[in-house]
Amino acid sequence: MARWDAILSLPVQNPPTLEISSFDLVWSKVEGWHDKLDKVALIPFARVDDFVRGESNNKECPTRFHVEARRRRSPSTPFKQKVDGILEYILYWCSFGPDDHRKGGIVRPSRTTYVPKKKNAGRPNTKRGCTCHFIVKRLIAEPSVALIIYNDDKHVDKKGLPCHGPQDKKAAGTRAMFAPYISEDLRLRVLSLLYVGVSVETIMQRHNESVEKQGGPSNRDDLLTHRYVRRQERAIRRSTYELDDDDAVSISMWVESHQNQVFFYEDFSDSDPFTLGIQTEWQLQQLIKFGNRGLLASDSRFGTNKLQYPIHSLLVFNSDKKAIPVAWIIAPRFSSLDAHRWMRALYNRVHTKDPTWKLAGFIVDDPLYDILAIRDVFQCTVMISFWRVRHLWHKNIVKCLKSDMQIKISRRLGWIVDNICRLQGNISLFEEFMEEFIDESKFMDYFKATWHPRIGAWLNALQTLPLASQESCAAIEFYHNQLKIRLLNEKEIDVYQRADWLVDKLGTKVHSYFWLDEYSGKDDFARYWKNEWMSGLTSWRKALNIPDSDVSIEDGCAKVTDQDDREKVFVVWNTGSILSICDCSWAQDGNLCEHILKVLSICRKRGSVLPSVTLFQYHQALNKMLHCPPFDSLIRDHAASLAISVQKQLNTLLDKESVQTVTDSMEKRIDIDIPLESFRVVSGNRGQDMVIKKHVINDVLSLDGDEDRHDSNEAPGCTSAMRDITDQDEDGERFESAGVNSLTSDMDVDPPSTCVNPPVLHPIDDTVPSDTLQENKEWGLATTGNEISPSESGAFSNDKIEDNILDKGGKDCAMDLDPPRSPNLGYTR
């Protein structure tokens, strides 16, 4: 009993990595069989597969572990509660053992029926007597925990000699030198290429060419055989989605055989509708990789007109800001009331892999979304995306109206939405719009029937939730069109009414397309691409590649030269509006094209239009942060200290880069006027008042300053001051850089909370390196976001900020700032 007490008192270890190996765990020794000490450790039972993969990917001796024995007790069976009672017992053994089929090797008596073949070709897992194995026990006392007992952790045979891997000299030239099977990455690559239509011969030809180029096999993946690829192709060809004539029965059978791809499932019942959540292992890895401290977006209404069950996609944004689907939710209807359960299931699955995972923001595309459920589950900011409404409005404007009326109505709708987002309008603007354009009966009939009943919900969402950036909207729209091309391309349209076809194609062919989008070697198969393969860049990224010299604005419209055909010119009307009209084919379908985004960027940079709504909301958030109630004075303390710290860092930069005299450099010095005699440090516990003059706040925010007129998408205050400094030559004159480098700050982007590493704020008295200042400019000082992110809000806990900022003598004092954890702004909660 004492032995089990010691085992159950061990901590449950859950390293925040996608795979767990024995090197990631702290092992304890307990007495085992035959006077032997076994290594034991406790991990979550849901991460047993991660441990098996981690042990298989041992760099010193790569291998694969198989289930040698398994015993399982049914959960419904009554059992007596015992401290050592076992719900499940699994024995994992190295695939090079335990039998030894080498010459003179030992084969267990139970396997004497084995007849060795004359040729061992096609037997990559030849047994070599490896003794490495471990046991996984799921105890009745702790069903959620797995007890791992490592009996033998050395890959040796009965004689204690290496039997496979680089240390085994006799394994040279064979698969035993590396591992018995190919890696998971190569397996997914082969399956994905087969699903999208690449032939077996083409896959093997490209593979053999790459192996020859590197001088021969160097790992297990280099030993890929034609027989294996052919076998996978045959299995795909013979598979069928229709497992039963009854669609509901077929779905249940699919769920039963694909448990590792299902994170939530509820069959039809009297109270709950059918809901199925699909997420592959690769999608889970992408969610952990790009979703941590990043954004999660929703495309909630795909296929409502064609599919029996619409698809609700959850997306993250990769390093190129392209949307990657990380989960698909299939249900007969979109219901915000059912979202809380699958959200909780998804959150728990991610936290099982990485307990430190945290979302920075959630972008919704429907005002009826359960915002409270998102905040309760993910504990993050919620933003609203306007791309779907803009897409449908634009599409019907082009379809129902003539050219001159298209410009008028789109300009008016863009002006209405902009005023509502800036809290300068209400529903009466739409009523006046419908009365003014009542003669355009075709479009007005569509608008009244489709959108007038929803105006109230959208009005409330646009005024209470931050607006997602145009960069995110372009990525979501691009994904939506990709999914349409890759999914809705069947010749027999009757299959669209079956759910088993939908889940099968999403998990196989559609998943393969998006997996190949992230595959670095996909260009090797470019000549075999079809329309479904076409990925390319989003409209946002294409706009960054258009130089300013290719855009000319005159007479209320803009002309953009095509980057592929220099003789072709596209015309953009309503320049600077979110509902601009372009005559390119992509925009005529209602999409947000690169020409509109480029013209919008130039207009904002020149100051001919108002700053973006997201920048306006960002300013509003900063304003609320400084004007918070007295009980939240800790946030105000941080804001004032941050202003002083920025002033010191900017002046340090000037001192290093200035080549003029001390007098001239002092004239350029940025001063943030915070009178020390009128400034009192307030502790969050004492609740005293803090007096800051109004011009100080204006210096920090620069809501109406000249800096924001030059570049409307830069962060306020100190950001613009930084831009003014770095964009001056020796004579003090501003210069305007053209090209890709200058466009990012001019356009509408998300806050830097989508990145992993927080900005660095140095103590005021420290010497600040120039590279750190540049990093701060990119992170905290050059933010062009739509809401205060966890790295910007300043909502620090009391243990993260010191109360005293300035001492009584008026000297600057350093303040160490840890990365903040979560925003706490009134308008987002």
N, C-alpha and C positions, 0 to 999 in steps of 0.2 A: 504494500500500500504506500509505503514511503517513496518507493521508486516512481509510482504514478503521480503522487503528489508533486514530486520534483519536476516531472515532465509537464504536467498541466500548469505549473507555475511559470513556465518559460514564456517569454514575450512572443507575441505573434508578429513575425517580421514580414513587411510588405514593401520592398524596395520600389521606388518610383521609376522603374525601368520597364520596357516592353517585354524583356526576357529576364529570367532569374537564373543564375548559375550558383553553384556551390560557393564560388568566391564572393558572392554578394551577401551571403548569410553568415551569421555567427553560430557555430555549431557547439553543441554540448555533448559530452561523453557520458554514456550510461552503460551499465553492464548488460551484455547481450548473451548469445548462445556460445557454448564451448569456451567459456572464460574469455570472452572477447568483448572489447569495448566498441559499441556502435556509436556513430555520430547521429544526433537527432536535432531537429529544428521544427518549428511550427510556422506555417504560412497559411494564408486564406485558401480554402479548398478550391475556390474559383480560379486560383492561379497555379494549379498543378500543371496544366498544359504549358504555361509559360516556363515553369521550372524544367519540364522535360525538354522543351526546345532549347533552353539555355544550356543544359547539360549536353545536348546533342551538338551544339555549336562550339564545343571546346576547341580552342585554337591549337592547343598542344596535341590533341588526339581527337579529331572530329569523328563523330559517329552518329548513330540513331538508336534510340531506345524503343523497344517494343513491349507490349503487355504480355508477359509470360504466364501470369496467372491472375485471376480476378474472382473475388467473392463479394456478393452484394446482398444485403438484407432489404427486403421491400419495406418502404416507410409505413405502409399500412399494416404490416404484421405486428401484432403485440409483442413486446419484448420487455424484459426486466432491465431496469436502470442499473447498470454496473459501470464502475469507473473505467474499466478497460473494455467495455462493450464496443463492438465494431459494427458500424453501419456499412462500411465499404473497405475492402482490402484489395490493393493493386500491387502486383510485383512487376517492376520495370527492369528489363535486362538489356544490356548492350546487344545490338543486333549481330555482333560478331561472336556471340555465345548463346547459351552455355555449351552447346555441343561443339565438337571439334572434328570437322570433316577433312582436316589435313591428314597426310600420310602418318599413320601411327597415332592419330588422335583418338580421344575417348568420346563415344556416343552413349548417351544414357540408355538404360535397358528399355525404357518405354518407347524409344525411337529406333528399335532394331529393324522395324519394317522398312526403313529408308533404304532405297536402292540407289547407289551413286550413279550418276550419268557418265557416259563416256567423255562427253565434252561439257565443261562447266561454263560455256558461253551462255549468256543470258541469266546467269546466277550471280548478280552483283552482291548478294548478301551471304556469300559463302561463310559458313560457321568456322570460327578459328579458336573456339574455346575460351573466349574472354569471360572473366569472372566478375566484371563490374556490374553491380546491380543495386537497386534501392527499393524500399517498400514505402507505400503511401497508405496510411490508415485514416479513415474518417470515423471518429469516435462518437458514441452516443452522447457522451457528456458535453462535447463541443462539436455539433454537426457542421458549423461553418468553418471549422479549422481543419487543416490537414497536418498530420504528424508524419514527417519524412524521416525514415530510418535508413541511413546509408550503411549497408553491410560491408561492401567493398567498393572503394572509390578509385582503384588502380586498374587500368586497362591492361591486365596481364593474364596469362593462362595459368593452369594448375602448377606449373613449374616456377611461376613468378617471373617469367620472361615476357617482354612486350610481344603481343601477338598481332597487332595491327597499328597503323599510324606511322609517322615519320621515324620513330625509334625502332621499328621492326624492319630489319634489313631485307628479310625475305618477302616483305610486302611491296618492295619497289617494283614499279611497272604495272601494278594491279590496282583495282579499285580499293582494296584494303589499305592502300597507302593513304587514302583520303577519307572516304566515308561510304557506307553501303548504298546511299541513295543521293539523288540530286537535292539541292537546297530548295527551300520553299519559294525563294525569289525566282529561281529558274523554272520551277513547276508552274507558278502563276504566269510567267512570261510565255511558256509554251502553250498553256491553256488559252490565254488571252489571244495570242496570235491565231490559234486554230479557230476560236470563236468568231473572230472578225473576218475569217476567210482566207488566211494565208496557208498555202499548201505545206504538206510535210516535207517535200523535197526542198522547198525554199527555206524553211526553217533550218534544216540540217545543212544546207549549203552555206548559209550565212554563219552558222555556228562553227562549221569546220574551217571556214576562212579565218575567223577570229582566233581559233586555236592555233592554226598554222602561223598566223602573223606573230603570235607571242612566243613561238618556238617550241610548241608541244604542250601536253597536259601539265597543269600546275595545281589543279584543285579538282574536287569531285565533279563540279559542273562541266569541266572540259571533257569528261567521259560520257556525255550524253549520247545515247544510242538511237539509231533509227528505229529500232524495234519499240522503244519506249514511246517515242512521239507517235508512231503509227498506232500503237495501242490506245493512246489518249484520243486520237482522231476517230478511231472506231467507236469508242465509248460515247463520244459526243454525237456521232452520226446516228447511233442506235437509241439514244435517249429520247424520251418523249415527255412533254409537259402534262399531258392528260393522263393522270394516274387513275382516274375513275370518271365515269360518265357524269356523276353528280359533282358539280364544281366545289361545293362545300366539303365533301368527302375527300376530293383530290387535294384541296388546300390542307386539310388536316394531315393527310399522308405526307405532304411535302414538309410541313412543319416538323413532323415526327422524325423525318430523315435528315433535316438540316437544323438541328438544335443549336449548333455553333453559330448560325447566321441569324437567329431570331432572338431579339432582346425583349420583345413584348408580343403577346398573343392572347386575344380574347375572342372566342367564337360567339356566334349569334346567341342571344338570350332574350328573355322577356324585358330585361332592364337595360342591358348594354348592347351596343351595336358591334359588328365585326370590326376588329382592329388588329392589324399585323404590322409589327416593326421589324424591318430587315436591316442588318448591319453585319458586313463581313469583317474578318479579322483585319484586313488591310484598311477598311474604312475606319475601324476603331483606332488604328495606329495614326491615321491622318487626323482624326479628331483630337487625339492626345497631343500630337506634334504641333498642329497649327491652331488648335482651339485654346490651348493654354495661354492665358492672358491675351486672348484674341477675340475675334467676333464670330458669332454663329448666326447664320442667316436662314430665313425660311422662304421657300417657294411652295405655297400651300395649296394651289389650285391647278395643278397640271392635269390636263386630260378630262376636264369636266364635261366637255361636249362629245368626246369619243369613247372614253373608257367607262366601264361600268363602275369601277372603283377609282376615283381620282388619287393621284400620287401627291403626297406631302413630302417634299425634300428638305433636308437640313444640310446646309453648306458651310464650309470653312474656306478661307482664302489662303492660298499658298504664297510662296515668296514672290511670285510674279503677279499676285493679286488676282489670280483666276480662281473661280469657284469650284470646289471639289465636293461631290456629294458624300456625306459621311453617314447618312441614314435615310431610309425611305419608310414612310408610314403610309399604309394603305387602309382606307376606310370608305364605307359607302357615301359618306358625306363629311364635310368639314364641320366639326363641332368643337368649340372652344372648351366645352364642359368636360370633354373626354381627354383633354391634353395633359392634365396633371399626372395621370397614372403612367402614361408612356414616357413623359419627361422624367419622372422619378426613376423609372426603370433604366432609362438611358444614363442618367446621372450616376446611379449606383454602379452601373457596369463600367463607366469610365473611372470612377473612384476606386473600384476594385483593382484596376491596373495601376493607377497613379493617384494616391491619396492627396497629393499637393495640387492637383489640377483645379484650375479656377477660370471661369469665363469672365471676360471683360465686358462684353455687350452682346445683346440678342436683337437682331433685326427682324421685325415682323412686317408682313405685307398686307395685313388685313386688320382693320380697326376692331373687329370682334374677337381678336385673339385674346386668350386668357392671360392678360398681363400680370395679374396677381400670382398665377401659377408659375410663370417664368421667374418672377422675383423671389418666390418662395423656394423654388427648387435650385435655381442657378445662382441666386444672390448677386445679380448683376444689373446693369443698366439696360433699359429697353428702348429701342429706336424704331421709328416707322419708316418704311420704304415706300416711295411714291411711284416706283417704276411701272407697276402694273396698271395704275390708273392712267398715267401718262401714255403708256403703250396703247391702251384701248381708245383713249380720246384721240390720239394722233392718228391711229388707224382709221377711225370712223370719220374724222375730219377730212382726211385725204379721199376717202371713198364717197362721202356724201356731198361735198361742197366743191365749188369752183375755186380757181386759184386765188382770186382776190379775196373771196370770202374765207378761204382757209387761213390767210394771213391775219385777217381781222379777228376771227373767232379764237384762233390759237393765241394771239397776243392778249386778248381779253381774259381768257381762261388762265394764262400764265400770270397775268397781273393779279387776278383774284386769289390764286393759290399763294402767291408771294405775300400779299397783304395779310392773308389769314395766318400764315406761318409767323409773320412778324407781329401778330396780335393787333392788327390794325383793321380788321374786318370781321364780319359775321355772315350768317346765312343770307342776309338781305342782298349781298353782292351777287349771289347766284340767281336770286329772284329777279333782280334788275337785268341780269344777263339774259335770262329766258324771255323777258318782256321785250328787250331791245332787238333780239334776233328771232322773233317769233315767225318771221316770214320764211326762214330756212326750216321748213316743216320736216324735211327728212331727217336732218340731224337733231332737231329739237324733240321729235318723237322718240328717237333713240335715247337722248339725254334724259328726258322726263321719265321714260319707262325703266331705264337701267340704273341711272345714277341719282335721280332726285330722291328716291327712298333711302339712299345710303349717305346722302350729304351730311346729315346730322352726325352720324358716327365718324365719318372722315374729318369733319370739322373739329370735333372734340379731340381726335387723335393728333391732328396736325398742330393743335394749340397746346397740347399737354405733353407730347412726346417729342424728343429731339428727332430731327430729320436725318436719315442716312445720307451719306455723301454720294455724289454722282459716280465716283469710282466704284463703290460697292454696287450701286444700281446697274452700272454697265456690266459688271461681272455676273450678277444674278441674271440679267437679261440674256447674256451670252450663254450661260448654262441652260436656261430655259429653251433656247433655240437649238442647242446641241442635243438636249434630251428629246426634243420633238423629232429631229432628224434620225436619231439612233434608235428610237423606240417605235414610233408610228410609221413604219415602213413596210408593213406586211401587205401581201397581195390579197389575202383573204381577210376581209374586215370583220368577219364574224368572231374572230379570236379576241377582238377587243372587249367582248362581253364576258370573257372568262377570267377569273382571278388567278387560276393556276398558270395560265399562259403569262400573265403579267409578272407574277413573282419569279417564274422561271427565267424569263428574259431579262428582268432586272438583275438577278443574281448571276447570270452567265454572260450574255452578250453585251448588255449595256455596261455592266461592271467592268468588262474587259476593255471597252473603249476608254473609260476614264482611268483605268489602271495604266493603259498604254500612254495616255497623255502625260503621265508623270514618269514614264520609263525613259531613261536618258538615251538609250540606243534605238529609239523608234525611227530615227532617220534612216537606218539601214534598210528599212522596209518601205521607204517613202514611195517607191515606184508602184507598190501594190495598194496604195491608199485609194479608198473610195470616198464618196461624199460623206459617209458616216465617220470616216477617220478625220476629216478636216477639222482641225482644232484652231490653230492660229492664235492671234492676239485679240484681246478685248478692244472695244472701241476706245477705251481710256488709253490703253497702251499705244494704239495706232495714232491717237491724237498727239502723244508725246513725240512721235517721230516726224511730225509735220513742222517744218521750220516756219518762223514768223514771216519770212519773206514770201512764202507761198500763199499768204492771206492778205487780201485787200478789202477794206470796208469803205463803202461810199453809197450815198443815196439810200440809207436805211437798210442795205443788204450787204452781204459779204460774199466774196468769191474765193474759193479754195481750189488750188491746183491739185489734180490727182497725182498721187505719188508713183503710180505705175505707168500711167499714160500722161505725159506732161502736156499734151495738147488738149486734154479734157479738163473742164472747169466745172465745179459744182457751186450752186448758188444757195445761200442760206438767208432766209428772211427771219424777221423778229430777232435780230442779234441780241444776245444777252438774256433771252428769256428761256425758262425751262421747257417751254413748248415751242421752240424754234422749228421752222419748216425747212427741210433740205430736199433737193430734187434727186438725190442719189437713191439707188434701188433699196438699200438697207433701211434708209429713213422712210421711204414710201410705204414700207410694211409696218410702220409704227415703231421702229426701233430707234435707239439713241445712237447716232452715228458719230464717227470721229470728227467730222467736219463741224457739227454743232458744238461739240465739246471744245474744239480748238478755238472757234470763234468766241465762245463764251469765256474762255481763259484770257484771250487777248482783250476783250472788252473790260473785264474786271481789272486786268493789269493796267490798262490805260485810265481807269476810273470813270468810264462812260456809263457804267451801270452800277447799281448798288452791290455791296458785298454779298456773298452767298448767304442763304438762310442759315446754313450750318455755322458759318462764322458769326452771324448775328446771335444765334443761340449760345455759341461758345462765349461771346462777350456777356450775354445775360447771365450765364452760369458764374463767370468770374465776378460780376457785379453782385450777385446774390451771396457769393462766398465772402466778399468783403463787408456786405451789409447784413450779416447774419445776426440773429438775436444775441443779447448779452450772454445767455447761458452757453452759446457756442463760440465764445470769444477765443477759444484755442485755435480755431481755424483762422481767425483774423490775425492772431499772433504769428501764425505761420506765414500768412500772406505778406505781412510787413517785413518779416525777417527774410523772406524770399526776395523781396524787392531790394533790400540792402545787399544781399548776397550777389544778386545779379549786377547791381551797380559796381561792386568791387571787381567782379570778374570782367565786366566790360572795360573798366578803366585799366585793369591789368593787361588786357589785350591791346589797348591803345598804347600803353607804355612800351610794349614789346615791338609793335609794328611801326611806331612813329619814327620818322627820320628827321623831324623838325626839332626846333628848340623846345625847351621845357615850357616856355610861355605859350607857344603855339599848341603844344599838346594839352596844356591845361584848358585852352579855349575850346578844344574839341571834347573835353571830358564830359561824360554823361552824368548829370546830377539828378538824383531823385530826392526832392526836397521833403524831408521828414523832420520837422523841427523837434529837437530833442526836448526842449522845455515843455512842449505841449504833448509829448508822447509818454504815456504811462504803460508799463508792462502789466498785463493782466493775467493772472493765473486762472485756469479753467475751473479751479475749485473755489476761488474767492468771488467770482462773478462781478468784478468791478467793471467800470466803463473805460473804454479806451478812446482817446481823442485823436483823430487823424484829420487833417484839413482836407477839404474837398479837392483841392488841386493835386494832392498826393495821389488820391485814387484815380484822378484823370490821367496822371502820369503813368500809372501802372496799367490802366485799361486802354487809354488812348482811343476811346470810343469814337470821337469825332476828329481825331488828329490827322495831320497830313500824311503820316506814315501809311495809314490804312487806305488813304485815297490812292496812293501810288500802287499798292499791291493789296487788294481787298481780301485776299485769302491768307494773309499772314496772321500769326498770332498777335494779339494786341500788345501795346506798351513796349516792353523791353525787346520783344521780338523785332518790331519795326526799327527800333534803335539799333539793334544788331545789324539789321539789313542795311540801314543807312551807313553804318561804319564800314562794313565789308564791301559795299558797292561804291566807295569813293576812291578816286585816284589821289595822287599826291597833291593835286591842286584843289581838292575838296569837291570836285564835280562828280555828279552821279553818272554812272554809265549803265547801260541796259544790255545785259547779256542775252543772246538769242540761242535758240536750240533747245535740246532736250533738258539740259541741266537747269534752265530757268523756268521750266514749265511746271514742275512738280509743286512748287510753292504757290503758283498762280491758280491752281485748279482745286477743285473741291475734293478733299480727301478725308479719311477717317482719322480719329485721334491716335496718337502713338501708343495707346494702351493695347493696340493689337500686336505689339512686338513683345518679345520676351524680356529683354534686358531693360531695366529702368534707367533713367538719366542719372547723372552723377552731379550732386550739388556739394561743392567743397566748402569748408569753413571759410569765413570771410577773411581771416588773417593769413590763409594759406596762399602759396603761389600756385596759380592755376595754369596747367599746361595748355598750349594752344589747341592741341588735338582734342582735349576734353571740352574746351569752349566750343569747338566745332560740333562735338557730339551733343552738347547741351543745346546748341542751336537747332540741331536736327530733331531733338527729342522734346525738351520742355519749352524751349524758347521759340521754335519755329513751328508750332503746332497749328494745323489747320483742320480742326475737328469740329464735330457737331455736338459734343457734350464732354463734360469733365470726366476723364477716364480715371481708373484707379491710380494711375501714376500722376494725375494732375490735380485731383480734387482738393488736396490738402486736408482731407478729413482723417487726420492721424489720431491714433489712440494716445491716451495720456502718458503711456510708458514710452512713446516714441519721440516726444517733443519736450524739450526743456522749457520751463516756464519763463525763465529770464532770457531776454533777447538783447537788451542793451543795459549796461550797468549804469549806476548813478552818475558816473563821470562822463557819460556820453560817448564812450568808446565802443567800437564794434566788438561784439563777442561772437565767437563761433558757435554754430548750432549744428549738431550731427543729425542728418535726416536719413532715416531708413525709408525704403520704398513703401509708399502707402498701400493699404490693402484694399479698400473699397470706398467708392464715393458715398457721400451722405448729403446730397443736395435735395432741397425740398421739392423741386419740380420734377425729379425723377422717381420719387418714392410714393 
